[in-house]
Amino acid sequence: MKKIENSCLSIKDVNKQVELYGFVGKKRNLGGLIFIDLRDRSGIIQLVIRPEDSAYELAESLHNEYVIKVIGTVCERENKNTKIATGEIEVLVKELFLLNTALETPFTISDETTALEDTRLKYRYLDLRRNYLQNNLKTRHKITMAAREYLDSIGFLEVETPVLCKSTPEGARDYLVPSRVNDGKFYALPQSPQIFKQLLMVGGIEKYFQIAKCFRDEDLRADRQPEFTQIDIEASYVDEDDIMTIGENLVAYIFKKVKNVDIKLPLSRMTYHEAMEKYGTDKPDLRFEMPIKDITDIFGNTNLSFIADIVKTGGIVNAIVLNDCADKYSRKELDKLTDYVKTYKASGLAFIKVEETLTGSIAKNLTDKEISELSKKLNLQKNDLVLIVCGKYSVVKTSLGALRCKLGKDLNLIKDNDYKLLWIVDFPTFEYSEEEGRYVSCHHPFTAPKDEDLDKLIDDKANCYSKAYDIVINGYEAGGGSIRIHDQQVQSKVFESLGLTEEQISDKFGFFVEALKYGTPPHGGMAFGLDRLTMLLTKTDNIRDVIAFPKTASASCLMSEAPNTVSDSQLKELHIKLDK
């Protein structure tokens, strides 16, 4: 007799002798009969032990989470349970074996739990017993297997790249690993396999992929972890369309294989500029409407001094319209929305309600001409609510983009089972960093600029665009990539435009720049966030729900207590002395 998973049993197995293993989920003594919910990773099945059975005394002593083995006969249940897969049957126990006992758990092992997340993270090995998390990990497994199947079918080779690398700080902070045998020197954990996968193209591999672990020392949030996993691909002799076709076919294959969802191909494409203009973000959620409208031109000669001053200094005025929603928002609720946009550095939030007349924070100061132009441009109808932000371009777009997403959720405009996918293309090559006071790479310094923008790399960085693309699913950046620079002269020009000296280039990327001199094929690729894909396919908004052993928002593991201190002898071996 072989071990059988609970969910494999059905009404067809009545009278079958079975051997089952698992945890005691729940025990009930009803009129002498003992009922036990036996839980394994596939689900629950009910066990029955009668008073005359030899296993009865042992069954009486069992507690929740004890580990047991049973041998028995499958029977049809009199009172069927339609809520579980095995609800038509039960197992009449003939033999019962106690494999291990368990302490009382700090929280109940069930999908519906009131336990604090910190408690569940501290006892993650217990939390993992919940079907909810196990099903998430099963989905993650199916995604990785589907990715491997598809990429293998079109000729890609899975190749591992190093985890102990050279630090090439350009973007997020590196995690550093001191070297014991090289005094005063450090490895860096890879933020991505970027350089190595490009070197694989130099090496003639042509089609590479990897389920790659990556590390970034950055501030965390609900969809970000210090260590994460990506489905990484790179190919030679390709252009943007080639990689985007491979990418969207891969996503469609995963959705069909894992969720039986058909994705219509080819995916639509939207430029970065259009996404920012209409949605205030480069990862727009298109499951609902409510685009951002530019109304700057209406306020060229306004009596509203605070708007006039902003327009005169090059700022913009933008709005979003909530159709038939004016009566849903009190002044108190609008104040909350104002506080919300202020977290995105907006100076405030003006509003207009379309009632019998226009009312709101700026309505009485609007001229008849402004009212007419607003009504026409925004297509205003009775009971519409107009929310307005003015200021610097980046602040206005970012704050209204975030507000749009919040309102989409608040007003239940998003259908739960809906998936909206698109490509964002034509990203800027550079973005200005206020912190560093210079232009930095929008993606990374190996991203190929558009051919027509090569002459803008030095003198017109603000208008230089790249051969980069992101795939967006339901408002999440699920993956992204670019065509890479394969010409050493173009790469040198990009380094120059970033203000890197020859010494800095040699120190950070010397071995890579050297490789480009030996006949590098044109190539490009992209990477999908495995954690985010799993989040999307399991309908959770918390990345910790799809990782077996995640970190907290402070990048710590409550279960293993990492990071922790190390002994003085360990530090001495590494030639490190801590500054007290």
C-alpha positions as CSV (number, residue, x, y, z in Angstrom):
1,M,0.0,0.0,0.0
2,K,1.4,3.4,-1.0
3,K,0.8,6.8,0.7
4,I,-2.1,8.6,-1.0
5,E,-2.8,12.4,-0.9
6,N,-6.1,13.2,0.6
7,S,-7.4,15.1,-2.4
8,C,-6.8,12.1,-4.6
9,L,-9.6,10.2,-2.9
10,S,-13.3,10.4,-4.1
11,I,-16.6,8.6,-4.0
12,K,-15.1,6.2,-6.6
13,D,-12.7,4.9,-4.0
14,V,-15.4,3.5,-1.6
15,N,-14.2,0.2,0.0
16,K,-10.6,0.9,-1.0
17,Q,-7.9,0.2,1.7
18,V,-5.7,3.3,2.1
19,E,-2.7,4.5,3.9
20,L,-2.7,8.2,4.9
21,Y,-0.4,10.6,6.6
22,G,-0.7,14.2,7.9
23,F,-1.5,16.6,10.7
24,V,-4.5,16.4,13.1
25,G,-6.4,19.5,12.0
26,K,-9.4,19.1,14.3
27,K,-10.7,16.3,16.6
28,R,-14.3,15.8,17.7
29,N,-15.9,13.2,20.0
30,L,-19.6,12.8,19.1
31,G,-21.4,10.2,21.1
32,G,-18.5,7.9,21.3
33,L,-17.4,8.2,17.7
34,I,-14.2,10.2,17.3
35,F,-13.9,12.3,14.1
36,I,-10.5,13.7,13.0
37,D,-9.9,16.1,10.2
38,L,-6.6,14.8,8.7
39,R,-4.8,17.5,6.9
40,D,-2.0,17.1,4.3
41,R,-0.8,19.5,1.7
42,S,-3.6,18.5,-0.7
43,G,-6.5,19.2,1.8
44,I,-8.6,17.6,4.5
45,I,-10.3,14.2,4.8
46,Q,-12.4,13.0,7.7
47,L,-11.3,10.0,9.7
48,V,-13.7,8.0,11.9
49,I,-12.7,5.8,14.9
50,R,-15.3,3.7,16.7
51,P,-15.2,2.8,20.4
52,E,-14.6,-0.8,19.7
53,D,-11.6,-0.1,17.4
54,S,-8.1,-0.9,18.8
55,A,-7.0,2.7,17.8
56,Y,-9.7,4.3,19.9
57,E,-7.6,4.9,23.1
58,L,-4.7,6.5,21.1
59,A,-7.2,8.6,19.1
60,E,-8.6,10.0,22.4
61,S,-5.1,11.3,23.3
62,L,-4.5,13.1,20.0
63,H,-4.3,16.9,19.9
64,N,-4.2,19.4,17.1
65,E,-1.1,19.3,14.9
66,Y,0.0,15.9,16.1
67,V,1.5,14.0,13.2
68,I,-0.2,10.6,12.5
69,K,-0.4,7.7,10.1
70,V,-3.6,5.8,9.5
71,I,-4.6,2.7,7.6
72,G,-8.3,2.3,6.9
73,T,-11.2,1.8,4.5
74,V,-12.8,4.6,2.4
75,C,-16.6,4.8,3.1
76,E,-19.4,7.0,1.9
77,R,-20.4,9.7,4.4
78,E,-24.0,9.9,5.6
79,N,-23.7,13.7,6.1
80,K,-21.9,15.0,3.2
81,N,-19.8,18.2,3.3
82,T,-19.9,20.1,0.0
83,K,-17.3,22.6,1.2
84,I,-14.4,20.3,0.8
85,A,-13.2,18.1,-2.1
86,T,-13.4,14.9,-0.1
87,G,-16.8,15.8,1.5
88,E,-18.6,12.7,0.1
89,I,-16.3,10.2,1.8
90,E,-14.6,9.4,5.1
91,V,-12.0,6.8,6.2
92,L,-12.9,4.2,8.8
93,V,-9.6,3.8,10.7
94,K,-8.3,0.3,11.3
95,E,-4.8,1.2,12.4
96,L,-3.5,4.4,13.9
97,F,0.1,5.4,14.5
98,L,1.4,8.5,16.3
99,L,4.4,9.8,14.5
100,N,5.0,12.9,16.6
101,T,3.4,15.1,19.2
102,A,3.1,18.9,19.0
103,L,3.0,21.8,21.4
104,E,-0.1,24.1,21.4
105,T,0.4,26.4,18.4
106,P,0.6,30.2,19.0
107,F,-2.3,30.6,16.5
108,T,-4.9,28.4,14.9
109,I,-3.8,26.7,11.7
110,S,-6.6,27.7,9.3
111,D,-7.0,29.8,6.2
112,E,-9.2,32.4,8.1
113,T,-6.8,33.6,10.8
114,T,-6.8,36.6,13.0
115,A,-3.2,36.2,14.0
116,L,-0.9,39.2,13.5
117,E,1.4,39.0,10.5
118,D,4.5,39.4,12.8
119,T,3.4,36.3,14.8
120,R,2.8,34.3,11.6
121,L,6.2,35.4,10.3
122,K,7.9,34.4,13.5
123,Y,6.4,30.9,13.3
124,R,6.5,30.8,9.5
125,Y,6.9,27.0,9.5
126,L,3.4,26.8,11.1
127,D,1.9,29.5,8.9
128,L,3.0,27.4,5.9
129,R,0.7,24.6,7.0
130,R,-2.3,26.8,6.0
131,N,-3.8,25.8,2.6
132,Y,-3.8,29.5,1.6
133,L,0.0,29.7,1.6
134,Q,0.5,26.2,0.3
135,N,-1.8,27.0,-2.7
136,N,0.2,30.2,-3.4
137,L,3.4,28.2,-3.4
138,K,1.9,25.6,-5.7
139,T,0.9,28.4,-8.1
140,R,4.5,29.8,-7.9
141,H,5.8,26.3,-8.8
142,K,3.4,26.0,-11.7
143,I,4.6,29.4,-13.0
144,T,8.3,28.4,-12.9
145,M,7.5,25.0,-14.6
146,A,5.4,26.7,-17.3
147,A,8.2,29.2,-18.0
148,R,10.8,26.4,-18.3
149,E,8.5,24.4,-20.6
150,Y,7.9,27.3,-22.9
151,L,11.4,28.7,-23.1
152,D,12.8,25.2,-23.6
153,S,10.4,24.6,-26.4
154,I,11.7,27.6,-28.3
155,G,15.4,26.7,-27.9
156,F,16.5,28.7,-24.8
157,L,19.1,27.2,-22.5
158,E,18.9,27.5,-18.7
159,V,22.3,28.8,-17.5
160,E,23.2,29.8,-13.9
161,T,25.2,33.0,-13.3
162,P,27.3,33.9,-10.2
163,V,25.9,35.1,-6.9
164,L,29.2,36.4,-5.7
165,C,29.9,39.3,-8.0
166,K,31.8,42.6,-8.4
167,S,30.0,45.7,-7.0
168,T,28.9,47.9,-9.9
169,P,26.8,50.5,-8.0
170,E,24.4,52.1,-10.5
171,G,20.8,52.1,-9.2
172,A,19.9,50.5,-5.9
173,R,22.4,49.8,-3.1
174,D,24.3,46.5,-3.3
175,Y,24.4,43.9,-0.6
176,L,28.1,43.4,0.1
177,V,29.9,40.2,1.2
178,P,33.4,40.6,2.7
179,S,36.1,38.3,1.4
180,R,38.1,36.4,4.0
181,V,40.9,35.5,1.6
182,N,41.2,38.9,-0.1
183,D,41.8,41.4,2.7
184,G,39.7,44.5,2.5
185,K,37.8,43.4,-0.6
186,F,34.1,42.7,-1.0
187,Y,31.8,40.7,-3.3
188,A,28.3,42.1,-4.1
189,L,25.2,40.0,-4.4
190,P,23.7,40.6,-7.9
191,Q,20.9,43.1,-8.3
192,S,20.2,41.2,-11.5
193,P,22.3,38.9,-13.8
194,Q,22.5,41.8,-16.3
195,I,26.2,41.8,-17.1
196,F,26.6,38.1,-17.0
197,K,23.7,37.4,-19.3
198,Q,25.1,39.9,-21.8
199,L,28.4,38.1,-21.5
200,L,26.7,34.8,-22.4
201,M,25.6,36.5,-25.6
202,V,29.2,37.5,-26.2
203,G,30.0,33.9,-25.6
204,G,27.7,32.7,-28.3
205,I,25.0,31.1,-26.2
206,E,22.4,33.0,-28.2
207,K,19.3,32.0,-26.1
208,Y,19.6,32.1,-22.3
209,F,17.1,32.0,-19.4
210,Q,17.4,31.6,-15.7
211,I,15.1,31.5,-12.6
212,A,17.5,34.0,-11.0
213,K,17.7,35.2,-7.4
214,C,18.4,38.9,-7.1
215,F,19.2,41.2,-4.2
216,R,18.7,45.0,-3.7
217,D,19.3,46.9,-0.5
218,E,16.4,49.4,-0.9
219,D,13.4,50.6,1.1
220,L,10.7,47.9,1.2
221,R,6.9,48.0,0.5
222,A,4.1,45.6,0.0
223,D,5.3,44.3,-3.5
224,R,9.1,44.5,-2.8
225,Q,11.6,42.3,-0.9
226,P,15.4,42.6,-0.4
227,E,15.8,39.2,-2.2
228,F,13.5,38.4,-5.0
229,T,13.3,36.1,-8.0
230,Q,13.0,36.8,-11.7
231,I,12.5,34.8,-14.9
232,D,15.5,36.2,-16.8
233,I,15.9,35.9,-20.6
234,E,18.3,37.1,-23.2
235,A,18.7,36.4,-26.9
236,S,21.1,37.4,-29.7
237,Y,20.2,38.8,-33.2
238,V,16.9,40.2,-32.0
239,D,15.1,43.6,-32.0
240,E,12.4,45.0,-29.7
241,D,9.6,43.3,-31.5
242,D,11.3,39.9,-31.2
243,I,11.8,40.1,-27.5
244,M,8.3,41.5,-26.9
245,T,6.8,38.7,-28.9
246,I,8.7,36.1,-26.9
247,G,7.7,37.9,-23.6
248,E,4.0,38.1,-24.3
249,N,3.9,34.6,-25.6
250,L,5.6,33.4,-22.4
251,V,3.0,35.3,-20.3
252,A,0.1,34.0,-22.3
253,Y,1.5,30.4,-21.9
254,I,1.8,30.9,-18.1
255,F,-1.7,32.3,-17.8
256,K,-3.2,29.5,-19.8
257,K,-1.2,26.7,-18.1
258,V,-1.6,28.0,-14.5
259,K,-5.1,29.7,-14.5
260,N,-6.7,28.5,-17.8
261,V,-7.0,32.2,-18.7
262,D,-6.7,33.1,-22.4
263,I,-4.7,36.3,-23.1
264,K,-5.4,38.0,-26.4
265,L,-2.3,38.6,-28.4
266,P,-0.6,40.8,-29.5
267,L,-0.8,43.0,-26.5
268,S,-1.5,46.7,-27.0
269,R,1.4,49.2,-26.7
270,M,1.5,52.6,-25.1
271,T,4.4,55.0,-25.1
272,Y,5.9,56.1,-21.8
273,H,4.9,59.7,-22.6
274,E,1.2,58.7,-23.2
275,A,1.1,56.6,-20.0
276,M,2.4,59.5,-17.9
277,E,0.0,62.0,-19.6
278,K,-3.1,60.0,-19.2
279,Y,-2.5,57.9,-16.1
280,G,0.4,59.6,-14.2
281,T,2.4,56.4,-14.0
282,D,4.5,54.1,-16.3
283,K,2.4,51.1,-15.0
284,P,-1.2,52.1,-15.6
285,D,-4.1,50.0,-14.4
286,L,-6.4,49.8,-17.4
287,R,-9.1,47.8,-15.7
288,F,-11.1,51.0,-15.3
289,E,-11.3,54.4,-17.1
290,M,-10.8,57.8,-15.3
291,P,-7.9,59.2,-17.4
292,I,-6.1,62.3,-16.2
293,K,-7.0,65.4,-18.2
294,D,-4.7,68.4,-18.9
295,I,-6.7,71.6,-18.3
296,T,-3.8,74.0,-18.1
297,D,-4.8,76.0,-21.1
298,I,-8.1,76.9,-19.5
299,F,-6.4,78.8,-16.7
300,G,-4.1,81.0,-18.8
301,N,-5.8,84.2,-17.5
302,T,-7.5,82.9,-14.3
303,N,-8.5,85.0,-11.3
304,L,-7.3,82.1,-9.1
305,S,-3.9,83.5,-8.1
306,F,-2.4,80.3,-6.8
307,I,-3.2,78.6,-10.1
308,A,-2.0,81.6,-12.1
309,D,1.3,81.7,-10.4
310,I,1.9,78.0,-11.1
311,V,1.0,78.3,-14.7
312,K,3.3,81.4,-15.2
313,T,6.2,79.4,-13.8
314,G,5.8,76.5,-16.1
315,G,3.5,74.3,-13.9
316,I,0.5,72.4,-15.1
317,V,-3.2,72.0,-14.0
318,N,-4.6,68.5,-14.3
319,A,-7.9,66.9,-13.3
320,I,-9.7,63.5,-13.0
321,V,-13.5,63.2,-13.2
322,L,-15.5,60.9,-11.1
323,N,-18.7,60.4,-13.0
324,D,-22.0,60.5,-11.0
325,C,-20.1,60.6,-7.7
326,A,-20.4,64.1,-6.4
327,D,-23.0,63.0,-3.8
328,K,-20.8,60.3,-2.5
329,Y,-18.1,62.6,-1.2
330,S,-18.6,64.9,1.8
331,R,-16.2,67.7,2.7
332,K,-14.6,65.4,5.3
333,E,-14.0,62.7,2.7
334,L,-12.5,65.2,0.3
335,D,-10.2,66.4,3.0
336,K,-9.0,62.8,3.3
337,L,-8.3,62.7,-0.4
338,T,-6.4,66.0,0.0
339,D,-4.2,64.5,2.7
340,Y,-3.6,61.5,0.4
341,V,-2.3,63.5,-2.5
342,K,-0.1,65.5,-0.1
343,T,1.8,62.3,0.6
344,Y,2.9,62.6,-3.1
345,K,4.1,66.2,-2.5
346,A,1.0,67.8,-4.0
347,S,0.3,71.2,-2.4
348,G,-3.4,70.5,-2.3
349,L,-6.5,69.2,-4.0
350,A,-9.2,71.5,-5.5
351,F,-12.6,70.1,-6.3
352,I,-15.7,71.0,-8.2
353,K,-19.1,69.4,-7.9
354,V,-21.6,69.5,-10.8
355,E,-24.9,70.2,-9.1
356,E,-27.7,72.6,-10.2
357,T,-24.7,75.0,-10.3
358,L,-21.0,74.3,-9.9
359,T,-20.0,74.2,-6.2
360,G,-16.7,73.4,-4.6
361,S,-13.4,74.9,-3.3
362,I,-12.7,77.0,-6.4
363,A,-16.2,77.1,-8.1
364,K,-17.1,80.7,-7.0
365,N,-13.9,82.1,-8.5
366,L,-14.3,80.6,-12.0
367,T,-15.3,82.8,-14.8
368,D,-18.2,81.9,-17.2
369,K,-15.7,81.2,-19.9
370,E,-13.7,78.8,-17.6
371,I,-16.8,77.0,-16.6
372,S,-17.9,76.6,-20.2
373,E,-14.5,75.3,-21.3
374,L,-14.2,72.9,-18.3
375,S,-17.7,71.5,-19.0
376,K,-16.8,71.0,-22.7
377,K,-13.3,69.6,-22.2
378,L,-14.2,67.3,-19.3
379,N,-17.7,66.4,-20.7
380,L,-19.2,67.2,-17.4
381,Q,-22.6,65.8,-16.4
382,K,-24.8,66.4,-13.4
383,N,-23.4,64.8,-10.2
384,D,-19.9,64.6,-11.6
385,L,-17.0,65.3,-9.2
386,V,-13.8,67.0,-10.6
387,L,-10.6,66.7,-8.6
388,I,-7.8,69.1,-9.6
389,V,-4.1,69.2,-8.7
390,C,-1.7,71.9,-10.0
391,G,2.1,72.3,-9.7
392,K,5.2,70.7,-11.2
393,Y,4.7,68.2,-13.9
394,S,6.1,65.2,-12.0
395,V,4.2,66.0,-8.8
396,V,0.9,66.6,-10.5
397,K,1.1,63.4,-12.6
398,T,2.3,61.2,-9.8
399,S,-0.2,62.4,-7.2
400,L,-3.2,62.2,-9.6
401,G,-2.0,58.8,-10.8
402,A,-1.9,57.4,-7.3
403,L,-5.3,59.0,-6.5
404,R,-6.8,57.5,-9.6
405,C,-5.8,54.0,-8.4
406,K,-7.1,54.6,-4.9
407,L,-10.4,55.8,-6.2
408,G,-10.6,52.8,-8.6
409,K,-10.5,50.5,-5.5
410,D,-12.6,52.7,-3.3
411,L,-15.4,52.9,-5.9
412,N,-15.2,49.2,-6.8
413,L,-14.5,50.0,-10.4
414,I,-12.1,47.0,-10.7
415,K,-13.4,43.6,-11.6
416,D,-11.7,41.0,-9.6
417,N,-11.3,38.4,-12.3
418,D,-10.2,40.8,-15.0
419,Y,-6.7,41.0,-16.4
420,K,-5.5,44.0,-18.4
421,L,-2.0,43.7,-20.0
422,L,-0.1,46.1,-22.1
423,W,3.4,47.1,-23.1
424,I,4.9,50.5,-22.2
425,V,7.5,51.5,-24.8
426,D,9.9,54.3,-25.7
427,F,11.2,55.0,-22.2
428,P,13.6,58.0,-21.6
429,T,17.2,56.9,-21.7
430,F,18.0,59.2,-18.8
431,E,16.2,60.7,-15.8
432,Y,17.3,63.6,-13.7
433,S,18.3,62.8,-10.1
434,E,17.6,65.7,-7.8
435,E,19.6,63.8,-5.1
436,E,22.7,63.4,-7.2
437,G,22.3,66.6,-9.3
438,R,22.8,64.8,-12.6
439,Y,21.2,62.6,-15.2
440,V,21.3,58.9,-14.4
441,S,20.2,55.9,-16.4
442,C,16.4,55.4,-16.5
443,H,16.9,51.6,-16.6
444,H,20.6,50.7,-16.7
445,P,23.7,52.0,-18.6
446,F,23.6,49.1,-21.0
447,T,20.2,50.1,-22.5
448,A,20.5,50.9,-26.2
449,P,19.2,54.4,-27.2
450,K,16.9,54.8,-30.1
451,D,19.0,55.1,-33.3
452,E,17.6,58.5,-34.1
453,D,18.7,59.8,-30.6
454,L,22.3,58.8,-30.6
455,D,23.3,62.4,-31.3
456,K,21.4,63.6,-28.3
457,L,23.3,61.5,-25.7
458,I,25.6,64.3,-24.7
459,D,23.8,67.5,-25.3
460,D,20.1,66.7,-25.1
461,K,19.6,64.0,-22.5
462,A,16.1,65.1,-21.6
463,N,14.9,64.2,-25.1
464,C,16.8,60.9,-25.6
465,Y,14.7,57.8,-25.7
466,S,15.7,54.1,-25.5
467,K,14.8,50.7,-26.9
468,A,13.2,49.7,-23.6
469,Y,9.9,48.1,-22.8
470,D,7.9,47.1,-19.7
471,I,5.0,44.7,-19.6
472,V,2.3,45.9,-17.2
473,I,-0.4,43.7,-15.7
474,N,-3.3,45.3,-13.7
475,G,-1.1,48.3,-12.6
476,Y,2.0,46.3,-11.7
477,E,5.2,46.3,-13.7
478,A,5.4,42.5,-14.2
479,G,8.5,42.6,-16.3
480,G,10.8,44.7,-18.4
481,G,13.9,44.8,-20.5
482,S,15.6,46.4,-23.4
483,I,17.8,46.0,-26.5
484,R,21.4,46.2,-25.2
485,I,24.3,48.2,-26.5
486,H,26.6,45.9,-28.4
487,D,28.8,48.6,-30.0
488,Q,31.7,49.7,-27.8
489,Q,31.7,53.2,-29.2
490,V,28.0,53.7,-28.3
491,Q,28.6,52.2,-24.9
492,S,31.5,54.6,-24.3
493,K,29.3,57.5,-25.3
494,V,26.6,56.5,-22.8
495,F,29.2,56.2,-20.1
496,E,30.4,59.7,-21.0
497,S,26.9,61.1,-20.9
498,L,26.5,59.7,-17.3
499,G,29.6,61.6,-16.3
500,L,31.7,58.6,-15.7
501,T,35.5,59.0,-16.0
502,E,37.7,56.4,-17.7
503,E,38.9,55.4,-14.3
504,Q,35.4,54.9,-13.0
505,I,34.4,52.9,-16.1
506,S,37.4,50.7,-15.8
507,D,36.8,50.2,-12.1
508,K,33.1,49.4,-12.4
509,F,32.8,47.7,-15.8
510,G,36.3,47.2,-17.1
511,F,35.9,43.4,-17.8
512,F,32.6,44.0,-19.5
513,V,33.8,46.9,-21.7
514,E,36.8,44.7,-22.7
515,A,34.4,41.9,-23.7
516,L,32.5,44.2,-26.1
517,K,35.7,44.5,-28.2
518,Y,35.6,40.9,-29.3
519,G,32.7,40.7,-31.7
520,T,29.5,41.2,-29.7
521,P,26.3,40.1,-31.4
522,P,23.3,42.5,-31.3
523,H,21.2,41.3,-28.4
524,G,18.4,42.1,-25.9
525,G,16.2,40.6,-23.3
526,M,13.9,41.1,-20.4
527,A,13.1,39.8,-16.9
528,F,9.8,39.0,-15.3
529,G,9.3,39.3,-11.6
530,L,8.3,35.8,-10.4
531,D,7.0,37.1,-7.1
532,R,4.8,39.7,-8.8
533,L,3.5,37.3,-11.4
534,T,2.6,34.9,-8.5
535,M,0.9,37.8,-6.7
536,L,-1.2,38.6,-9.8
537,L,-2.2,35.0,-10.4
538,T,-3.1,34.4,-6.7
539,K,-4.9,37.7,-6.3
540,T,-2.9,38.9,-3.3
541,D,-1.4,42.4,-2.9
542,N,1.2,41.3,-0.3
543,I,4.4,39.9,-1.7
544,R,5.1,38.0,1.5
545,D,2.1,35.7,0.7
546,V,3.9,34.2,-2.2
547,I,7.4,33.7,-0.8
548,A,8.1,30.7,1.5
549,F,10.4,32.6,4.0
550,P,10.0,36.4,3.4
551,K,11.5,39.4,5.2
552,T,9.6,42.1,7.0
553,A,9.4,45.7,6.0
554,S,12.7,46.3,7.9
555,A,14.4,43.5,5.9
556,S,14.6,41.2,8.8
557,C,13.5,37.5,9.3
558,L,11.5,37.2,12.5
559,M,11.7,33.4,12.4
560,S,15.5,33.0,12.0
561,E,16.4,36.4,13.5
562,A,18.5,37.4,10.5
563,P,20.4,39.7,10.2
564,N,22.2,39.1,13.5
565,T,25.5,39.8,15.2
566,V,28.5,37.7,14.6
567,S,31.4,36.8,16.9
568,D,34.6,38.9,17.2
569,S,36.6,36.0,15.8
570,Q,34.5,36.0,12.6
571,L,35.0,39.7,12.2
572,K,38.7,39.3,12.8
573,E,39.0,36.6,10.1
574,L,37.3,39.1,7.7
575,H,39.6,42.0,8.8
576,I,36.6,44.0,9.9
577,K,36.3,46.2,13.0
578,L,33.0,47.6,13.9
579,D,32.7,51.3,14.8
580,K,31.1,51.4,18.2
